[in-house]
Amino acid sequence: MRVLIIDDEKSIRTSTSVAIQAAGHRAETADSGQVAVLKLQEDSYDLVFLDLRLGDEDGLEILEQIKRQFSKLPVAVFTAYASVTSAVAAMQRGAFDYLEKPFTPEHLRQIIGRVEKQRKLESKIDDLQQQIDLQNPNIELQSSDSRMSAMLDVLFRAAPTQAAILLLGESGTGKSVLAREAHQRSNCKEGPFVTISCPSLSRELLESELFGHMRGAFTGAVRDTWGKVAAAESGTLFLDEIGELPLEIQPKLLRLLQERQYERVGENKVRMANTRIIAATNKDLKECVRKGSFREDLYYRLDVISVTIPPLRDRLQDLENLARSFLQFFGRQLGRTGLSFSETAIQKLRGHPWRGNIRELRNTIERAAILAQTNEIGEEFLPDASSDAQTTEVALGADVTLDQLEEVHIRRILHRASSLDAAAKTLGIDPATLYRKRKRMNL
């Protein structure tokens, strides 16, 4: 690594340089904050050691200046006037570590070792992100559809603010993708993006998952746990399918939104949260409010910035662009870069209802890319426009599989049920199981 040592004492600069070079790294020095900032602007460094007392200069001010210009650069501070106050002040301004003079070469090696470990972890995270990107096609965040363009404009103008955002639209329209994009365009993009699926757990487990719990708060709580709210500190908490949030938890979410306060399950201590909230649902929340399954005050608190994503079947030009983008992506994965659609295949794509929206389109194009024996994808590899309607006509005793019967039955129950809980009760399964089945079936 390339290390910069900032100290007004020549003996300290020399001894620290020797210790760093002995550990196998390059060391350069600066005798003032001004010189150090110039060096940082001219060259790239991996670690800085900064003295908090630099003659007439304030080391804390130099630290702030460095972190403003080079936010990801680790800065370890050292001083002969160590105190709890100075240590806290340095860490609050972004110091990576704190070292008291006189220090030994071993102390320096320990800090360098921690920086090296962090660099390796960041490299692994970058590699994992690249692997994830290779497994998931990018969805174009531009649209030829006027309604979609207007929605994106509102969303991206709201993204840099701290306002709550509510994403509405059918299942599979890309709400989670847009939530992540809003996070990336926000002022908290350096923080975490944390997702929780509201219908995926029971009420008790969901409350614990959101807010955390204390040991002994309930059966099975064998240790203290921090929830998703704490995990999303200084970042974004994405509440997927918020229309399924149990009524008992809704007041606690309202408190989090209004007062930035929450309590872990089994704990009386009030904690503060610095978390941006984005929520999504495929339900009509106004109708849920009318039926009493969703609190009116929570709805209006979430509805600060509300955008509705049009279904894919209403965006035919976007549909074609997405289909071609997916085909190129899966073609690259399969080593078949010349894949294209026939004219009849394009017509069939335009005529299909795409009730599963982008998720269904992605799965369809992946299947076609795998099964096609030539580079031209014909209509035979795409679903019929009537296939969705035909599945609703399946009857007991028909020549169909159990999976097909199950899907039709679940569709019908979901259509007439007032909520996911009610549908799960009718089906005799828990809501989490029903949620997983819906995801699998693109319902």
Salt bridges, closest charged atoms under 4 A:
ASP7 OD2 - LYS101 NZ 2.87
GLU28 OE2 - ARG2 NH2 2.66
GLU28 OE2 - ARG26 NH2 3.84
GLU28 OE1 - LYS39 NZ 3.83
ASP43 OD2 - ARG2 NH2 3.73
ASP46 OD1 - ARG119 NH1 2.89
ASP51 OD2 - LYS101 NZ 3.11
GLU64 OE2 - ARG93 NE 3.16
ASP97 OD2 - ARG114 NH2 2.20
GLU106 OE1 - ARG109 NH2 3.15
GLU116 OE2 - HIS25 NE2 3.46
ASP153 OD2 - ARG157 NH2 3.04
GLU170 OE2 - ARG313 NH2 2.45
GLU181 OE2 - ARG185 NE 2.76
GLU204 OE2 - ARG203 NH2 3.23
GLU207 OE1 - ARG203 NH1 3.60
GLU207 OE2 - LYS252 NZ 2.03
GLU209 OE2 - LYS228 NZ 3.38
GLU244 OE2 - LYS283 NZ 3.47
GLU263 OE2 - ARG255 NH1 3.45
GLU267 OE1 - ARG264 NE 3.19
GLU267 OE2 - ARG271 NH2 2.86
GLU287 OE2 - ARG290 NH2 2.42
ASP297 OD2 - ARG295 NH2 2.69
ASP314 OD2 - ARG147 NH2 3.51
ASP318 OD2 - ARG315 NE 3.14
GLU320 OE1 - ARG324 NH1 3.45
GLU320 OE2 - ARG350 NH1 2.35
GLU360 OE2 - HIS352 NE2 2.89
GLU366 OE1 - ARG362 NH1 3.60
ASP384 OD1 - LYS348 NZ 2.96
ASP388 OD2 - ARG355 NE 2.49
ASP388 OD1 - ARG411 NH2 3.76
GLU406 OE2 - LYS437 NZ 2.70
GLU406 OE1 - ARG440 NH2 3.71
GLU407 OE2 - ARG411 NH2 3.13
